[in-house]
Amino acid sequence: MQASKWSHIIGYGLALAVIVSIVGGTVMGQYLQDKCNYLKPYFLTYTNASCQIIFGMISLAWSLHSYKVTKERGSSFKCWKGINQVVAAETGWTVFQIWVRSIPFAFTSLCANYLYNIALPYTNLASILSLEQASTIFVFILSILVLRDRPSHLKCYSIVVCLGGVLIVAFADVSAILSADHSILGDGLILASTMCTALYMVFYAKYMSNFNLKNIFLFLGCVGLSTLLLFWPGMFILNYTRFEIFEFPSGDALIFYLLEILVSLCFAAFLNVGIIYTTPLFMRITIICTIPVSFVLDLIMGTPWNWVRAGGAVVIVCGFTLFSYSSEKESRGEPVGGSICGAENEELEGAREERS
């Protein structure tokens, strides 16, 4: 019970950190592209992902310190071998095998973030965050098919309530969306991004479920290394075709570029750790709360009050509360109604309890 309680506390804390980082990253990304006129989505995506190598360095240094392999002086090979043995004992994979398995995740993550960055100039903050929640549906379906989750009826109702709130917010933006000549393109890009995001989250939870914090950082470092080594030709191709001419940021653009990298790293860490400590579906439901946060942020930035959007934000908060209530009752072993797929998945829940 105590472990389950701490697991929920950690999960809510990570979800809150993800909400803050994703809203902050969206604001800075829009400011960088709109105010600073720095429209380099591929370069931003590539450098943000490549900088995840920092996590790998932290993980390797952590292993060196924890297991005292630095005592093997004069033999860097023995140090590396010691780290490799430790990682293999904890995950079942060597460092090289983790790097190989990180390649499809690097590709999926790059596609999701690149498509998301392309869509930023084509719509407003609330519309982006609303359409991006379509990923919840994909995560829900994939969690049942891939992870064999057995969500209760109450959880399903809470998801419907949350998505209903999203639709209300989207309805509030219909006039703005219809007035934009290229909004359909932005909607399509966001939808494709959500599909890639759902694939990343669910398959990450499937294959990395036994990773601790140190190994999660190692995996993120491998994703960064894969991005750095394999996807650099994209910048030259886009520059050659004049689709995205390479230009390093300067002045205010450089400041916001560095800030966006920092926020992106925080988001990657919080999201990946949160998926392991909770579930992909939990993280997606909590990320929906970016919409009420963006609504408040828009008000602060001078957007007129909109009763429809405010009502949608309240509905989303109610749906999140219902989902949290269902999750806590399940963690205590209390009945919350039948499962839409039959019996509850006790093995997966037991594994999460043990990790906590």
BAKE-76099 format. One record per residue (C-alpha): residue number from 1; residue in three letters; x, y, z. Coordinates in nm, 4 decimals, m for minus. Each point is the difference from the previous one (the first is absolute). Layout:
BEGIN
{k:NUM&r:ALA&x:X&y:Y&z:Z}
...
END
This chain:
BEGIN
{k:1&r:MET&x:0.0000&y:0.0000&z:0.0000}
{k:2&r:GLN&x:0.2777&y:0.2393&z:0.0923}
{k:3&r:ALA&x:0.1851&y:m0.0784&z:m0.3240}
{k:4&r:SER&x:m0.3183&y:0.0574&z:m0.1990}
{k:5&r:LYS&x:m0.0560&y:0.3340&z:0.1759}
{k:6&r:TRP&x:0.3497&y:0.1199&z:m0.0828}
{k:7&r:SER&x:m0.0401&y:m0.1237&z:m0.3568}
{k:8&r:HIS&x:m0.3074&y:0.2200&z:m0.0419}
{k:9&r:ILE&x:0.1732&y:0.2992&z:0.1572}
{k:10&r:ILE&x:0.2988&y:m0.0415&z:m0.2323}
{k:11&r:GLY&x:m0.2336&y:m0.0516&z:m0.2964}
{k:12&r:TYR&x:m0.1947&y:0.3193&z:0.0697}
{k:13&r:GLY&x:0.3222&y:0.1935&z:0.0524}
{k:14&r:LEU&x:0.1421&y:m0.1216&z:m0.3306}
{k:15&r:ALA&x:m0.3285&y:0.0758&z:m0.1768}
{k:16&r:LEU&x:0.0028&y:0.3546&z:0.1360}
{k:17&r:ALA&x:0.3604&y:0.0432&z:m0.1147}
{k:18&r:VAL&x:m0.0956&y:m0.1257&z:m0.3477}
{k:19&r:ILE&x:m0.2899&y:0.2460&z:m0.0193}
{k:20&r:VAL&x:0.2217&y:0.2926&z:0.0927}
{k:21&r:SER&x:0.2777&y:m0.1020&z:m0.2389}
{k:22&r:ILE&x:m0.2270&y:m0.0662&z:m0.2986}
{k:23&r:VAL&x:m0.1843&y:0.3321&z:0.0378}
{k:24&r:GLY&x:0.3279&y:0.1853&z:0.0540}
{k:25&r:GLY&x:0.1595&y:m0.1685&z:m0.3008}
{k:26&r:THR&x:m0.3004&y:0.0844&z:m0.2193}
{k:27&r:VAL&x:0.0059&y:0.3650&z:0.1032}
{k:28&r:MET&x:0.3737&y:0.0334&z:m0.0605}
{k:29&r:GLY&x:m0.0244&y:m0.1868&z:m0.3298}
{k:30&r:GLN&x:m0.2721&y:0.2322&z:m0.1252}
{k:31&r:TYR&x:0.1899&y:0.3077&z:0.1195}
{k:32&r:LEU&x:0.3166&y:m0.1235&z:m0.1699}
{k:33&r:GLN&x:m0.1775&y:m0.0557&z:m0.3307}
{k:34&r:ASP&x:m0.2473&y:0.2900&z:0.0059}
{k:35&r:LYS&x:0.1742&y:0.2828&z:0.1857}
{k:36&r:CYS&x:0.3617&y:m0.0841&z:m0.0814}
{k:37&r:ASN&x:m0.0932&y:m0.1179&z:m0.3507}
{k:38&r:TYR&x:0.2177&y:m0.3090&z:0.0411}
{k:39&r:LEU&x:m0.1837&y:m0.2675&z:m0.2008}
{k:40&r:LYS&x:0.2342&y:m0.2988&z:0.0212}
{k:41&r:PRO&x:m0.2174&y:m0.2868&z:0.1289}
{k:42&r:TYR&x:0.2296&y:m0.2837&z:m0.1090}
{k:43&r:PHE&x:0.3112&y:0.1617&z:0.1452}
{k:44&r:LEU&x:m0.1828&y:0.0655&z:0.3280}
{k:45&r:THR&x:m0.1331&y:m0.3559&z:0.0152}
{k:46&r:TYR&x:0.3341&y:m0.1565&z:m0.0901}
{k:47&r:THR&x:0.2026&y:0.1977&z:0.2526}
{k:48&r:ASN&x:m0.2578&y:m0.0460&z:0.2776}
{k:49&r:ALA&x:0.0022&y:m0.3773&z:m0.0467}
{k:50&r:SER&x:0.3779&y:m0.0228&z:m0.0432}
{k:51&r:CYS&x:0.0579&y:0.1826&z:0.3279}
{k:52&r:GLN&x:m0.1552&y:m0.2973&z:0.1793}
{k:53&r:ILE&x:0.3508&y:m0.1455&z:m0.0176}
{k:54&r:ILE&x:0.0480&y:0.1919&z:0.3243}
{k:55&r:PHE&x:m0.2237&y:m0.2536&z:0.1750}
{k:56&r:GLY&x:0.2199&y:m0.2835&z:m0.1246}
{k:57&r:MET&x:0.3085&y:0.1713&z:0.1381}
{k:58&r:ILE&x:m0.1714&y:0.0412&z:0.3367}
{k:59&r:SER&x:m0.0986&y:m0.3667&z:0.0006}
{k:60&r:LEU&x:0.3506&y:m0.1221&z:m0.0808}
{k:61&r:ALA&x:0.1540&y:0.2266&z:0.2620}
{k:62&r:TRP&x:m0.2598&y:m0.1252&z:0.2464}
{k:63&r:SER&x:0.1004&y:m0.3603&z:m0.0726}
{k:64&r:LEU&x:0.3677&y:0.0795&z:0.0433}
{k:65&r:HIS&x:m0.0630&y:0.1616&z:0.3358}
{k:66&r:SER&x:m0.2501&y:m0.2542&z:0.1322}
{k:67&r:TYR&x:0.1945&y:m0.3135&z:m0.0769}
{k:68&r:LYS&x:0.3515&y:0.1340&z:0.0530}
{k:69&r:VAL&x:0.1287&y:m0.1201&z:m0.3348}
{k:70&r:THR&x:0.2314&y:0.3008&z:m0.0100}
{k:71&r:LYS&x:0.2323&y:m0.1990&z:0.2245}
{k:72&r:GLU&x:0.1124&y:m0.1894&z:m0.3100}
{k:73&r:ARG&x:0.2653&y:0.2595&z:m0.0745}
{k:74&r:GLY&x:0.1845&y:m0.0011&z:m0.3278}
{k:75&r:SER&x:m0.2647&y:m0.2090&z:m0.1730}
{k:76&r:SER&x:m0.2903&y:0.1851&z:m0.1553}
{k:77&r:PHE&x:m0.1054&y:m0.3290&z:m0.1590}
{k:78&r:LYS&x:m0.0521&y:m0.1559&z:0.3433}
{k:79&r:CYS&x:m0.2041&y:0.3037&z:0.1053}
{k:80&r:TRP&x:m0.2205&y:m0.0326&z:m0.3064}
{k:81&r:LYS&x:m0.0317&y:m0.3741&z:0.0506}
{k:82&r:GLY&x:m0.1060&y:0.0554&z:0.3604}
{k:83&r:ILE&x:m0.2682&y:0.2497&z:m0.1005}
{k:84&r:ASN&x:m0.1214&y:m0.2330&z:m0.2741}
{k:85&r:GLN&x:m0.0324&y:m0.2882&z:0.2441}
{k:86&r:VAL&x:m0.1939&y:0.2146&z:0.2455}
{k:87&r:VAL&x:m0.2430&y:0.1210&z:m0.2689}
{k:88&r:ALA&x:m0.0476&y:m0.3537&z:m0.1350}
{k:89&r:ALA&x:m0.0724&y:m0.1314&z:0.3501}
{k:90&r:GLU&x:m0.2636&y:0.2688&z:0.0599}
{k:91&r:THR&x:m0.1718&y:0.0106&z:m0.3398}
{k:92&r:GLY&x:0.0910&y:m0.3245&z:m0.1762}
{k:93&r:TRP&x:0.1612&y:0.2024&z:m0.2801}
{k:94&r:THR&x:0.3502&y:0.1315&z:m0.0542}
{k:95&r:VAL&x:0.0584&y:0.3696&z:m0.0686}
{k:96&r:PHE&x:0.0424&y:m0.0742&z:m0.3699}
{k:97&r:GLN&x:m0.3275&y:m0.1941&z:m0.0104}
{k:98&r:ILE&x:m0.1814&y:0.2867&z:0.1704}
{k:99&r:TRP&x:0.1449&y:0.2391&z:m0.2586}
{k:100&r:VAL&x:m0.1187&y:m0.2223&z:m0.2882}
{k:101&r:ARG&x:m0.3483&y:m0.0177&z:0.1510}
{k:102&r:SER&x:m0.0051&y:0.3772&z:0.0444}
{k:103&r:ILE&x:0.0240&y:0.0657&z:m0.3768}
{k:104&r:PRO&x:m0.3725&y:m0.0486&z:m0.0831}
{k:105&r:PHE&x:m0.0896&y:0.2057&z:0.3076}
{k:106&r:ALA&x:0.2330&y:0.2757&z:m0.1188}
{k:107&r:PHE&x:m0.1653&y:m0.0012&z:m0.3422}
{k:108&r:THR&x:m0.3527&y:0.0032&z:0.1470}
{k:109&r:SER&x:0.0874&y:0.2761&z:0.2458}
{k:110&r:LEU&x:0.1637&y:0.2097&z:m0.2729}
{k:111&r:CYS&x:m0.3068&y:m0.0327&z:m0.2230}
{k:112&r:ALA&x:m0.2401&y:0.0866&z:0.2829}
{k:113&r:ASN&x:0.1915&y:0.3096&z:0.1076}
{k:114&r:TYR&x:0.0841&y:0.1172&z:m0.3530}
{k:115&r:LEU&x:m0.3623&y:m0.0179&z:m0.1120}
{k:116&r:TYR&x:m0.1015&y:0.1766&z:0.3205}
{k:117&r:ASN&x:0.2522&y:0.2810&z:m0.0581}
{k:118&r:ILE&x:m0.1119&y:0.0417&z:m0.3612}
{k:119&r:ALA&x:m0.3571&y:0.0498&z:0.1191}
{k:120&r:LEU&x:0.0886&y:0.2771&z:0.2480}
{k:121&r:PRO&x:m0.0201&y:0.2923&z:m0.2476}
{k:122&r:TYR&x:m0.3296&y:m0.1249&z:m0.1435}
{k:123&r:THR&x:m0.2263&y:0.0262&z:0.3046}
{k:124&r:ASN&x:m0.0262&y:0.1395&z:0.3531}
{k:125&r:LEU&x:0.1072&y:m0.1489&z:0.3311}
{k:126&r:ALA&x:m0.3422&y:m0.1242&z:0.1127}
{k:127&r:SER&x:m0.0754&y:m0.1614&z:m0.3377}
{k:128&r:ILE&x:0.3337&y:m0.1801&z:m0.0071}
{k:129&r:LEU&x:m0.0399&y:m0.1367&z:0.3509}
{k:130&r:SER&x:m0.3598&y:m0.1011&z:m0.0726}
{k:131&r:LEU&x:0.0693&y:m0.1900&z:m0.3217}
{k:132&r:GLU&x:0.3087&y:m0.1602&z:0.1499}
{k:133&r:GLN&x:m0.2225&y:m0.1801&z:0.2516}
{k:134&r:ALA&x:m0.1159&y:m0.2354&z:m0.2754}
{k:135&r:SER&x:0.3041&y:m0.1991&z:0.1062}
{k:136&r:THR&x:m0.2020&y:m0.1066&z:0.3063}
{k:137&r:ILE&x:m0.2291&y:m0.2084&z:m0.2190}
{k:138&r:PHE&x:0.2943&y:m0.1674&z:m0.1719}
{k:139&r:VAL&x:0.1720&y:m0.0683&z:0.3345}
{k:140&r:PHE&x:m0.3237&y:m0.1441&z:0.1384}
{k:141&r:ILE&x:m0.0411&y:m0.2413&z:m0.2926}
{k:142&r:LEU&x:0.3674&y:m0.0989&z:m0.0140}
{k:143&r:SER&x:0.0112&y:m0.0551&z:0.3777}
{k:144&r:ILE&x:m0.2761&y:m0.2592&z:m0.0357}
{k:145&r:LEU&x:0.1528&y:m0.1660&z:m0.3074}
{k:146&r:VAL&x:0.3703&y:0.0154&z:0.0890}
{k:147&r:LEU&x:0.0204&y:0.0281&z:0.3789}
{k:148&r:ARG&x:m0.3189&y:m0.2024&z:0.0575}
{k:149&r:ASP&x:m0.1304&y:0.2573&z:0.2449}
{k:150&r:ARG&x:m0.3501&y:m0.0542&z:0.1329}
{k:151&r:PRO&x:m0.1459&y:0.3454&z:0.0691}
{k:152&r:SER&x:m0.3115&y:0.0051&z:0.2163}
{k:153&r:HIS&x:m0.3269&y:0.1533&z:m0.1091}
{k:154&r:LEU&x:0.0612&y:0.2947&z:0.2317}
{k:155&r:LYS&x:0.3332&y:0.0724&z:m0.1694}
{k:156&r:CYS&x:m0.1665&y:m0.0174&z:m0.3386}
{k:157&r:TYR&x:m0.2658&y:0.2459&z:0.1145}
{k:158&r:SER&x:0.2693&y:0.2363&z:0.1278}
{k:159&r:ILE&x:0.1773&y:m0.0139&z:m0.3362}
{k:160&r:VAL&x:m0.3262&y:0.0818&z:m0.1767}
{k:161&r:VAL&x:m0.0529&y:0.2946&z:0.2345}
{k:162&r:CYS&x:0.3526&y:0.1312&z:m0.0656}
{k:163&r:LEU&x:m0.0345&y:m0.0341&z:m0.3753}
{k:164&r:GLY&x:m0.3405&y:0.1679&z:0.0239}
{k:165&r:GLY&x:0.1691&y:0.2959&z:0.1650}
{k:166&r:VAL&x:0.2558&y:0.0042&z:m0.2806}
{k:167&r:LEU&x:m0.2800&y:0.0100&z:m0.2584}
{k:168&r:ILE&x:m0.1633&y:0.2897&z:0.1846}
{k:169&r:VAL&x:0.3273&y:0.1932&z:m0.0064}
{k:170&r:ALA&x:0.0450&y:m0.0813&z:m0.3698}
{k:171&r:PHE&x:m0.3572&y:0.1209&z:m0.0683}
{k:172&r:ALA&x:0.0889&y:0.3303&z:0.1627}
{k:173&r:ASP&x:0.2794&y:0.0421&z:m0.2568}
{k:174&r:VAL&x:m0.2045&y:m0.0955&z:m0.3088}
{k:175&r:SER&x:m0.0248&y:0.3560&z:m0.1346}
{k:176&r:ALA&x:0.3730&y:0.0571&z:0.0408}
{k:177&r:ILE&x:0.0814&y:m0.3324&z:m0.1608}
{k:178&r:LEU&x:m0.2289&y:0.0559&z:m0.2976}
{k:179&r:SER&x:0.1442&y:0.3457&z:m0.0604}
{k:180&r:ALA&x:0.3529&y:m0.1379&z:m0.0462}
{k:181&r:ASP&x:0.0825&y:m0.0921&z:m0.3585}
{k:182&r:HIS&x:0.2465&y:m0.2715&z:0.0958}
{k:183&r:SER&x:m0.1627&y:m0.1358&z:0.3177}
{k:184&r:ILE&x:m0.0817&y:m0.3346&z:m0.1641}
{k:185&r:LEU&x:0.3706&y:m0.0575&z:m0.0578}
{k:186&r:GLY&x:0.0723&y:0.0834&z:0.3632}
{k:187&r:ASP&x:m0.2718&y:m0.2406&z:0.1165}
{k:188&r:GLY&x:0.1421&y:m0.2805&z:m0.2137}
{k:189&r:LEU&x:0.3515&y:0.0558&z:0.1294}
{k:190&r:ILE&x:m0.1192&y:m0.0053&z:0.3607}
{k:191&r:LEU&x:m0.1974&y:m0.3210&z:m0.0617}
{k:192&r:ALA&x:0.3030&y:m0.1743&z:m0.1514}
{k:193&r:SER&x:0.2087&y:0.1190&z:0.2944}
{k:194&r:THR&x:m0.2482&y:m0.1484&z:0.2465}
{k:195&r:MET&x:0.0205&y:m0.3395&z:m0.1709}
{k:196&r:CYS&x:0.3773&y:m0.0037&z:0.0304}
{k:197&r:THR&x:m0.0226&y:0.1104&z:0.3630}
{k:198&r:ALA&x:m0.2406&y:m0.2816&z:0.0856}
{k:199&r:LEU&x:0.2243&y:m0.2604&z:m0.1642}
{k:200&r:TYR&x:0.3011&y:0.1280&z:0.1927}
{k:201&r:MET&x:m0.1753&y:0.0027&z:0.3386}
{k:202&r:VAL&x:m0.1637&y:m0.3422&z:m0.0213}
{k:203&r:PHE&x:0.2938&y:m0.1942&z:m0.1421}
{k:204&r:TYR&x:0.2356&y:0.1777&z:0.2376}
{k:205&r:ALA&x:m0.2148&y:m0.1225&z:0.2893}
{k:206&r:LYS&x:0.0002&y:m0.3507&z:m0.1467}
{k:207&r:TYR&x:0.3746&y:m0.0437&z:m0.0464}
{k:208&r:MET&x:0.1465&y:0.2248&z:0.2723}
{k:209&r:SER&x:m0.2377&y:m0.0825&z:0.2870}
{k:210&r:ASN&x:0.2782&y:m0.1494&z:0.2185}
{k:211&r:PHE&x:0.2326&y:0.3009&z:m0.0333}
{k:212&r:ASN&x:0.0990&y:0.2003&z:0.3065}
{k:213&r:LEU&x:0.0812&y:0.3724&z:m0.0104}
{k:214&r:LYS&x:0.3652&y:m0.0555&z:m0.0935}
{k:215&r:ASN&x:m0.0905&y:m0.2268&z:m0.2903}
{k:216&r:ILE&x:m0.2758&y:0.2341&z:m0.1179}
{k:217&r:PHE&x:0.2658&y:0.2697&z:m0.0270}
{k:218&r:LEU&x:0.2222&y:m0.2442&z:m0.1898}
{k:219&r:PHE&x:m0.2821&y:m0.0714&z:m0.2446}
{k:220&r:LEU&x:m0.0629&y:0.3721&z:m0.0533}
{k:221&r:GLY&x:0.3712&y:0.0464&z:m0.0621}
{k:222&r:CYS&x:m0.0111&y:m0.2756&z:m0.2608}
{k:223&r:VAL&x:m0.2974&y:0.1697&z:m0.1667}
{k:224&r:GLY&x:0.2014&y:0.3216&z:m0.0130}
{k:225&r:LEU&x:0.3015&y:m0.1802&z:m0.1442}
{k:226&r:SER&x:m0.2128&y:m0.1729&z:m0.2642}
{k:227&r:THR&x:m0.1492&y:0.3337&z:m0.1009}
{k:228&r:LEU&x:0.3401&y:0.1676&z:m0.0184}
{k:229&r:LEU&x:0.1603&y:m0.2744&z:m0.2095}
{k:230&r:LEU&x:m0.2847&y:m0.1023&z:m0.2297}
{k:231&r:PHE&x:m0.2139&y:0.3039&z:m0.0752}
{k:232&r:TRP&x:0.2512&y:0.2795&z:m0.0664}
{k:233&r:PRO&x:m0.0381&y:m0.0419&z:m0.3817}
{k:234&r:GLY&x:m0.3503&y:0.1424&z:0.0346}
{k:235&r:MET&x:0.1400&y:0.3485&z:0.0618}
{k:236&r:PHE&x:0.2119&y:m0.0112&z:m0.3154}
{k:237&r:ILE&x:m0.2850&y:m0.1406&z:m0.2097}
{k:238&r:LEU&x:m0.2404&y:0.2688&z:0.1180}
{k:239&r:ASN&x:0.2646&y:0.2694&z:m0.0510}
{k:240&r:TYR&x:0.0819&y:m0.1271&z:m0.3509}
{k:241&r:THR&x:m0.3670&y:m0.0095&z:m0.1013}
{k:242&r:ARG&x:m0.0476&y:0.3491&z:0.1541}
{k:243&r:PHE&x:m0.2866&y:m0.1375&z:0.2087}
{k:244&r:GLU&x:0.1787&y:0.0990&z:0.3199}
{k:245&r:ILE&x:0.3144&y:0.2074&z:m0.0443}
{k:246&r:PHE&x:0.2470&y:m0.0615&z:0.2813}
{k:247&r:GLU&x:0.0704&y:0.3004&z:0.2188}
{k:248&r:PHE&x:0.1306&y:m0.0051&z:0.3558}
{k:249&r:PRO&x:m0.2053&y:0.2216&z:0.2367}
{k:250&r:SER&x:0.1374&y:0.3252&z:0.1364}
{k:251&r:GLY&x:m0.1105&y:0.2731&z:0.2387}
{k:252&r:ASP&x:m0.3358&y:m0.0611&z:0.1665}
{k:253&r:ALA&x:m0.0535&y:m0.3057&z:m0.2185}
{k:254&r:LEU&x:0.3102&y:m0.1637&z:0.1480}
{k:255&r:ILE&x:m0.1229&y:0.0618&z:0.3554}
{k:256&r:PHE&x:m0.3409&y:m0.1546&z:m0.0656}
{k:257&r:TYR&x:0.1638&y:m0.2805&z:m0.1983}
{k:258&r:LEU&x:0.2116&y:m0.0979&z:0.3010}
{k:259&r:LEU&x:m0.2983&y:0.0325&z:0.2327}
{k:260&r:GLU&x:m0.2057&y:m0.2244&z:m0.2256}
{k:261&r:ILE&x:0.2751&y:m0.2640&z:0.0060}
{k:262&r:LEU&x:0.0003&y:0.0109&z:0.3802}
{k:263&r:VAL&x:m0.3781&y:m0.0335&z:0.0199}
{k:264&r:SER&x:0.0076&y:m0.2779&z:m0.2597}
{k:265&r:LEU&x:0.2501&y:m0.1971&z:0.2065}
{k:266&r:CYS&x:m0.2147&y:0.0427&z:0.3112}
{k:267&r:PHE&x:m0.3076&y:m0.1133&z:m0.1909}
{k:268&r:ALA&x:0.1741&y:m0.3105&z:m0.1351}
{k:269&r:ALA&x:0.1227&y:m0.0995&z:0.3461}
{k:270&r:PHE&x:m0.3308&y:0.0600&z:0.1783}
{k:271&r:LEU&x:m0.2069&y:m0.1741&z:m0.2677}
{k:272&r:ASN&x:0.2149&y:m0.3122&z:m0.0291}
{k:273&r:VAL&x:0.0348&y:m0.0427&z:0.3751}
{k:274&r:GLY&x:m0.3723&y:0.0656&z:0.0435}
{k:275&r:ILE&x:m0.0951&y:m0.2727&z:m0.2476}
{k:276&r:ILE&x:0.2017&y:m0.2562&z:0.1958}
{k:277&r:TYR&x:m0.1311&y:0.1069&z:0.3415}
{k:278&r:THR&x:m0.3622&y:0.0109&z:m0.1190}
{k:279&r:THR&x:m0.1409&y:m0.0932&z:m0.3432}
{k:280&r:PRO&x:m0.0030&y:0.1620&z:m0.3446}
{k:281&r:LEU&x:m0.3749&y:0.0574&z:0.0333}
{k:282&r:PHE&x:0.0409&y:0.1759&z:0.3354}
{k:283&r:MET&x:0.2613&y:0.2345&z:m0.1444}
{k:284&r:ARG&x:m0.2175&y:0.0757&z:m0.3033}
{k:285&r:ILE&x:m0.3044&y:0.0778&z:0.2151}
{k:286&r:THR&x:0.1996&y:0.2308&z:0.2234}
{k:287&r:ILE&x:0.1584&y:0.1724&z:m0.2999}
{k:288&r:ILE&x:m0.3527&y:0.0977&z:m0.1053}
{k:289&r:CYS&x:0.0146&y:0.2410&z:0.2926}
{k:290&r:THR&x:0.2298&y:0.2124&z:m0.2175}
{k:291&r:ILE&x:m0.3212&y:0.1360&z:m0.1526}
{k:292&r:PRO&x:m0.1305&y:0.1671&z:0.3186}
{k:293&r:VAL&x:0.3526&y:0.1231&z:0.0670}
{k:294&r:SER&x:0.0251&y:0.1437&z:m0.3523}
{k:295&r:PHE&x:m0.3406&y:0.1643&z:0.0453}
{k:296&r:VAL&x:0.1234&y:0.1821&z:0.3099}
{k:297&r:LEU&x:0.3245&y:0.0868&z:m0.1789}
{k:298&r:ASP&x:m0.1917&y:0.1438&z:m0.2965}
{k:299&r:LEU&x:m0.1994&y:0.2182&z:0.2408}
{k:300&r:ILE&x:0.3215&y:0.1294&z:0.1543}
{k:301&r:MET&x:0.1325&y:0.0789&z:m0.3485}
{k:302&r:GLY&x:m0.3107&y:0.2075&z:m0.0801}
{k:303&r:THR&x:m0.2346&y:m0.2475&z:m0.1711}
{k:304&r:PRO&x:m0.3671&y:0.0966&z:0.0619}
{k:305&r:TRP&x:m0.2019&y:m0.2140&z:0.2419}
{k:306&r:ASN&x:m0.1894&y:m0.2816&z:m0.1715}
{k:307&r:TRP&x:m0.2783&y:m0.1737&z:0.1939}
{k:308&r:VAL&x:m0.0044&y:m0.3032&z:m0.2287}
{k:309&r:ARG&x:0.3713&y:m0.0591&z:0.0390}
{k:310&r:ALA&x:m0.0238&y:0.0562&z:0.3743}
{k:311&r:GLY&x:m0.2786&y:m0.2598&z:0.0191}
{k:312&r:GLY&x:0.2128&y:m0.2467&z:m0.1952}
{k:313&r:ALA&x:0.2911&y:0.0552&z:0.2373}
{k:314&r:VAL&x:m0.2256&y:m0.0750&z:0.2996}
{k:315&r:VAL&x:m0.1255&y:m0.3197&z:m0.1655}
{k:316&r:ILE&x:0.3586&y:m0.1124&z:m0.0616}
{k:317&r:VAL&x:0.0892&y:0.0551&z:0.3645}
{k:318&r:CYS&x:m0.3057&y:m0.2032&z:0.1045}
{k:319&r:GLY&x:0.1003&y:m0.2842&z:m0.2328}
{k:320&r:PHE&x:0.3544&y:m0.0002&z:0.1367}
{k:321&r:THR&x:m0.1350&y:m0.0104&z:0.3561}
{k:322&r:LEU&x:m0.2214&y:m0.2958&z:m0.0894}
{k:323&r:PHE&x:0.2924&y:m0.1826&z:m0.1631}
{k:324&r:SER&x:0.2205&y:0.0621&z:0.3050}
{k:325&r:TYR&x:m0.2745&y:m0.1258&z:0.2315}
{k:326&r:SER&x:m0.0314&y:m0.3185&z:m0.2053}
{k:327&r:SER&x:0.3774&y:m0.0546&z:m0.0013}
{k:328&r:GLU&x:0.0284&y:0.0418&z:0.3762}
{k:329&r:LYS&x:m0.2871&y:m0.2425&z:0.0674}
{k:330&r:GLU&x:0.1606&y:m0.2587&z:m0.2282}
{k:331&r:SER&x:0.3341&y:0.0393&z:0.1776}
{k:332&r:ARG&x:m0.1742&y:m0.0770&z:0.3309}
{k:333&r:GLY&x:m0.1649&y:m0.3067&z:m0.1477}
{k:334&r:GLU&x:m0.3494&y:0.1454&z:0.0289}
{k:335&r:PRO&x:m0.2610&y:m0.0770&z:m0.2672}
{k:336&r:VAL&x:m0.0626&y:0.2781&z:m0.2504}
{k:337&r:GLY&x:m0.2350&y:m0.1775&z:m0.2384}
{k:338&r:GLY&x:0.0640&y:m0.2576&z:m0.2657}
{k:339&r:SER&x:0.2779&y:0.0081&z:m0.2555}
{k:340&r:ILE&x:m0.0797&y:0.0598&z:m0.3650}
{k:341&r:CYS&x:0.2268&y:m0.2941&z:m0.0860}
{k:342&r:GLY&x:m0.0930&y:m0.2439&z:0.2724}
{k:343&r:ALA&x:0.2101&y:m0.0618&z:0.3127}
{k:344&r:GLU&x:0.2430&y:0.2566&z:0.1315}
{k:345&r:ASN&x:0.3601&y:m0.0323&z:m0.1062}
{k:346&r:GLU&x:0.1389&y:m0.0928&z:0.3402}
{k:347&r:GLU&x:0.3448&y:m0.0987&z:m0.1219}
{k:348&r:LEU&x:0.0788&y:0.3421&z:m0.1454}
{k:349&r:GLU&x:m0.1333&y:0.1761&z:0.3088}
{k:350&r:GLY&x:0.2076&y:m0.2298&z:0.2195}
{k:351&r:ALA&x:0.3117&y:0.0823&z:m0.1999}
{k:352&r:ARG&x:m0.0615&y:0.3740&z:0.0441}
{k:353&r:GLU&x:m0.0542&y:m0.0491&z:0.3734}
{k:354&r:GLU&x:0.3324&y:m0.1870&z:0.0230}
{k:355&r:ARG&x:0.1874&y:0.2733&z:m0.1913}
{k:356&r:SER&x:m0.1464&y:0.2629&z:0.2326}
END
